[in-house]
Amino acid sequence: MKHKRGYYDVFVRTCAKTPSRVAVTLYKEGVYKKYSYSELYGVCECISQNIQQFQNKRGVIGLISKRNILIPCVVAAAHKCCTTFMFLDPKQDIDSVIQNVKITIFIIINDAETGSTSELFGKKPDKTIEVFDMVVDLFNQEHSSQSNSFVAEHSFIAQTSGSTGRPKHIQVPVQSIQPNVDDLTRMFNITEDDIIYFSTPLTFDPSMIEILLACVNGASLLIAPEKSDVIFPPNKENSITVWQTTPSKFFQYSNADIKNKILSANSTLKILALGGEPLNGIKRLKELKDKNNKTRIFTLYGVTEMSCWASVAELDLEKVRTDREVPLGNCLSETQIIVEPIERANRVGEVILVSNTRRCVILNKYKRENPLKIDTGDLAEVKHGTMYYRGRKDDVIKRFGNKVNLQLIESTIMLCPRVKTCSCLWLPKPMLVVVYFSSETFNSRELSDFLKCKLDDKHWPDKIVRVDNLPINPHGKVSKLILSRMYENSSLSSELLPGVKSIFLTELNGTFSKNFSYDSIKNKDFFSIGGTSFLAVSMCNRMSLSYPKLSKFILPLLLSHNKSIDEILELCNNEFKINKKVSSRKVKRPRPQTETSKSARVCRSQVDDFIVLWTHDTGKCVDATPSLFLTGHQMFVAVGSHSGKIIVADSVTGILQGQIQINSRVEASVLCYHQEPMPPLGVLGAYDGTLVCFTLEECKEMWRINLASMIKSKAVACNGFVYVAAYDGNIRCINVTTGSIKQTITIITEAGISADLVLAKNQFVLVGTLSGVCACVHTDTNAVVWRGSLGSPVFASPALYDGDKYVVFAEVGGEIHCRTVEKGIKIWKYQGAKGNIFSSLYIKETEHLKWQIVFGCHDENVYSINIKNFQPSLHWKAQMNSQVYSTPCGIGDHIVAVSSNGRICVIDSRNGSMETDYMLPGEVFSSPAVYGDYVFIGCRNDNVYCLKYTRDLTTSALNFRVPE
């Protein structure tokens, strides 16, 4: 329905139709005071007459107010006199708002009992109206100089809370939100007899849904404190029937309130609509909702950029068992939800909202955007045609090389009905997973034990904190920002524990959720009491927050397998002197003594920034790049040597799992591949054309064939087949189970293939050849999709970026070329390298639509180039004093690069400055593999090395693929 004067027409029509019905009820000091539509109509006309006396009405009207009885009529008056209004919180920084939004008239509403006159920018109001014990002050901002970036149509401006990114101002036209009002009126069966709880903050756009549901249908709004006995009083006349709120606000009510009042058998509540954030609490709802309760429970999903809601689902608590079974629901009118898969074989994808008519305007100081499609940043899984929320893209983090899903931790916690609410945080700088939860009957230790029964150890939180209620932001959502600050403050105020033994026992008992006595464990090593490599790293990471040097010293000792707890602590006591005096302002850190014991010296390298944790002698040079893979809770490293040995070792301890022998030189890297029901497999080729497949955990050979052509390239795997390139210029497609060759792809090149193959989107194999050909093979047909020619041979592996949309080839002549993956269309070319390129490329996204590409060069430099707007430009180059064949890699916010003379350098990725370096005792053509602050690399002194970088990392980087 078109409204010539926006919400004013809606309001006036309802006032004319139901003038005597209650529009707003206000609870104050035990009294429910009612105001009719006809009374509010008179106030609306009074306010609009005063606004119309101002000359400057072409901008935005700013409404500075809390929820009160005048809001419906002020909104109507704003649309009668102007086109756009914006709610502002009285506590908000108005100066920052007017930098982005041109506000020409301000309206401030206060309770008359305050007895004070408003001032704005040091100015008294131009007009003042007193009505219903309220004071309405009007300010005319005639000389505002801000740019007019909004669209001149009936609308309101909402501001996002910033809970999922930077706050934005969104102009919401009537035609964007009106379909929501029409749909929800029908679904919720709203009538003039309904009492809608007006509880949403005005700055949060769902508040307009509450206002309009009432105004359109002649229903009434209740303004009252969030107390169950006030909104559900014994007198049903004032008891609410419709309640829209966030899960966080709803679940702050006690179990008794929910069970005995809100969802009791005789509750008046007919609609409970929960939206604005994920619904974690199905178990609690199922337990507390009376079997005779008639309340219909809905979940709402949407974003302010397409205000207000995009989809709705009515929950059947008999069928929905867990939070992960809560659907996103059906699309509301004029809205489409698309789930764009992240990977072809993965049912989880990014949620995209599309509408041709519900188009809001994203405002800022310089421009405005009016998108048809909204990338929400959310993830959803599609199963049997139904969409399920699976968190946000940034909810999946890397922790010690493992992918950890914060949303999975939260949903698992909420399986326990004794927990009211929870929130899981990732703190990247200390690399900690912290859980805050509220419960009336559950303590932190009990929750820790519960999670250790339900989750694998990579998902165990480092810290669990119980609070009365989780903090919420002004929009009623859990505030992770406040929780992060709470943790920082608690960390700063924590006291230093006296003595190494006490520190160690506290961390150990916290890790295992046990109460070890020292005597019971002192003669055992860490692994014999149930420890694993992952738990040792996790425990020492937590310890590093207060005792960084102690944690670095103790980790290799814990992993040694040959030292008892007592021996470890004796070494620590000799190495460190813990200051037992605690300062209330500053925590003193342990300092190493000048002299160290002989045993302690074994764990230290000659350069303090790197510790050599272990090495393994393979018999001959190691030019291959180590491959890392995760199985169960252990990380392993696999690498081949010129001796023909392929070794698999524990990545943290260096303990050998097993080895495979090939009677030929090995330079290719191991492909790690896992597809059920097969065990994790390694596939590797050699100089004599031998291709071997073996189990990674036991090093048991599965099959061995010979391709009669040299293999130096790392293979890729897709849908049960391995693709292997050889020096005869062909790619073989081989059954990974049997080793039988399904097809030989022969039409790419007559020259050899040295570079590793790369798999994009789980369906395209990219290849660069020694004849300068670049090509793409589609795995469904094994046909060459496209083929191009470069000016010189390609030794570097292709590199992908922007969600596998683009592939980058570096030719040995020094030019770098970008093409589209699917069609091979040329995008850009970089010609700034001053030497030959044998190194492959390391690519990372530095900001939205901007990438950094780092590579080594034969001119003894490491180059960093930026890609923005499809234009490459030199960022920096760093001098290495020797040729660089090795591929650089990310380590935290830095780059680790290795030159052929064995020099390992850590480079600041922002400016190319050298942070530190370390010399290996031989030449290096292997590339580093990084896992957290661990660096694995081969050397021409016949050894593979595991080094630990001891400086603090801003973020943890992981540069390997876990077997799929």
C-alpha positions, 0 to 999 in steps of 0.5 A: 500500500502506498502512503503519500505522507509515509507513517503519518497516513498510517497513523491518521487512518488508524486514529480515524478508525479506532479513536477510542482504543488504547494506543499506548499504556505506560506503567509507572509506580504501580499504575498502568496509565492509558492513552487513546489514539485520539489523544495521540492524534491531537499531540501529533498535529500540535507537534507537526504545526510547530515543525512546519514553522521552521523553514529548513525542513529538507533534511533529517529530523533527529529524535533524541529520546528514550521509549515513551508515550509520544513516540508514535505521534512524533514519528507520524508528525516527522513524516507529515512535515519531512521525509526522513527521521532518525532515532538518537539515544540521549547518551549518543555522541551527536557530533559523530552522527552529524558527520554522516547524516544531515540533521536539520531539526532536532526533537528532544523529549524528556519527562517533565519531572526532570525539571530541566530545559534541554540544550543542544550545541550550547543552544536553547530550544527554538520551541517547547511543547508540554503535553502528558507530563512530557516536554518536547523541545525543538531545535532548528539547525538552519546553518548545517553544512553537512552533505545531503547524502540521504534519499528524499523519500519517506523513511527512517535512518537506523544505525547498526550496533557494530556487533558484526562490523563497523557501525553504519547508518542505513536509510530504510524507506517505507517500502523496505519495511512495510512488507515485513509489517504486512507479513507479520500481521498475517502470521502473528494474527495481530488484531486491535485487541493485542498488547505489544510489548514496546521493549526494543531500543529506538535506535534498533530498527526492530523497534519500528516493527513494534510501532507499526504493528500497533499503528497499522492494526489499532493494537496498543503498545505497553511501555514498562520495565522488563519485569515479569510481574509487570508485563504479566500482571495478575490483571490480564487486562494489562498483560502482553500478548506479543513480544519481539526481543533478542534471545539474550534479553529473553534468556536473562529472565530466571527459570522460575519467571519463564516457567511460572509466568512467561510460558506458563499454562495460563500465559496471555503471550500468544507470540514470542518472536526472537531475533537479532542474533542466533537462538541458543537455548532450545533445550531451556525452552523445551524444559520450561515451556508448560505443556499446556502453554499456547504461545507460538514461538518464532525466530526472525532473521535479518540485517539492518542493511535490508531492514528489518527481517528477511525470514521467519520460522515458527518453531515446533519444540517437539521436533527441534531438539538442539540449537543447530536444528533451528532453521532460518525459516521461510523468506518474507515477501519481496526477499530472497535468501541465497546460500553461496557455497564456500566449497563445492562439496560443502553444504555450508555457504555465505548468506546473501540477501537479494531484493529488487524492492526492499532496497535500503541506502547505506550512508556515509560522509562521502557516498551512498550505496543502494545495493540489490544484494547484501553480503551478510557475513553469516554462514548457513547450511542447506540440508534437504532444502532447509537453511540452518544458521551456522555462525559468522565467517569470523566465528571459525578461527585457527588455534594452534593449527586447528580450525575451531568453531566458536558457534559450535562451542556455544551450541554445545554449552546450551545443550545443558539446560542448567545454563541460561546464556553463554558467549564464546570469545576468541582473543587473538593476541593471547590466542585464547578461547574464553567462555562466559556463561550465566547459570543459577546452578552450574559452576565453571568446573562443572561446565568444563567437565561437561564440555570435555565429554562433548567436544574434542580437545581442540574445542576446549575453552582456555578459560570459563567464567561464570557471571550473573548476566552477560552484558548486552549492547544498546540493541539487546545483543550480547556484547563481545566487546564488553566481554573482551574488556572484562577479560582484559581487566581481570587478567591485569588484576590477577596476582602472581602465584608464588613458586614454580611448583604452584604455577605449574600445578595450577595450570596442569589441574586447569588443563586436565580438570583434575586435582593432582597432588604433586607426589602423585605425578612427580615421577611421571612424564607429561604424557603418562598422566594423559597429556598430548602435544596439543594439550602441552602447547595449549597449557603453555600458551595460557601460561605465557600470558603471565609467565612468557619466558617460563612457558617458552622454557617449559614446553620442549621439556614437557614434550620430551617424553624422557623427563619426569615432572620433578626433573622439569621443575628442578630445571625450571627452579635452576633457570628462573627465580620467581618474585613472590612479592605482588604489586597491586599495579604491576605484575613482575615477570620472571627473569632468567638467571645469568647462569643456566644449567647444562640441561637447560642449555640443550633446549636453547639455540644460539639465537634467542628468537628461535629454538631448535626443538628437533631435527631428523637426519634423512641421510641426504639433502632435503629440498622438498617442502615439509607437509603438515597434517592433522589426525585426531588430536596430533599434528604430523610432518611428512617429508621426502629426501634425496636419499629416497626416504619419506619420513613421518614424525610428530610435529611437536616432539619429532618422534618418528612415526615411520618411514617409506623407502624409494630407490630414487631421489625425492624433491616433491612434497607429500600430498596429504589426503583423507576421504572416508572411509579410507585412512589419511593417505600420503602420495608422493612421486620420485625422480625415477617416476615412482609414485607411492601411496601410504597411510600417514599414521602408520606409514603402511604402503598401499600401492606403488606404480611407475609413470616412467617419467620424472616427478618433481611436482606435488599432486592434488586430490579430488573426489577419490582421484589423484592428479599427478604431473610429470616431466613428460608433460602429461597429467595422470588421473589415478584412483587413490584406492587402487593406484590404477590410472583412469586417464592420461591428460596429454594435450597440455604441453610437450615440455616437462611440468616441475611446478606443483599442481593446484586445485581450485573450487574442488573442480579445477586443476591449475598447472604451469609448465616448463614450456611457459604454458599455463592451463586449467583442467576440469575434474568432471571431464578431465578436459582442458578448459583453457590454455595460455602461453607465457614468455618463459618457463614456470617453476613456481606453483600457481597461487589462488586468491579471492575465493579461488576466483583468480589464479596467479602464475610467476614465470622464471623471466620475472613476470607475474600474470593473473587470470580468472580460474574458470575461463583464463581471462587475463586480469593483470600483469606485474613486471617489476621483479629484477631477476628470475623467479623460482619461488612460488607466491604467498598471498593474503588478504590485507583488507577488503578487496586488497591483497598482498603477494610475497615471493622470492627472487634470484636477485637476492630480494623478497618482493611484496606487491599489493593488488587493489582494484586489479592493479599490482604495485610494489609494496616493498622489497627486502634484501636477503644477501643470497638468491631466494628459491624458497617460497615465503610464508606467513607467521602471525603478522609477519613473513618468514623467508629463507635464502639459499645460503640457509638464512631464515628471516622474519620480515614485517609484512607492513614495511619489509623491515627485518625483525630477526634472522637465523642461520641454518648450517647448510643451503636451503631450497626447501620452503618453510611450513608454518604451524602457529609459531613453529617453522618446519624446513628442510636443509642440504645438511641432510636434516629436516628442522623444527624451529620455534619462533619465540617472539610474540605473534599478533595473530597465529598463522597456519599455512597448510591444508588439513587432509580432507 
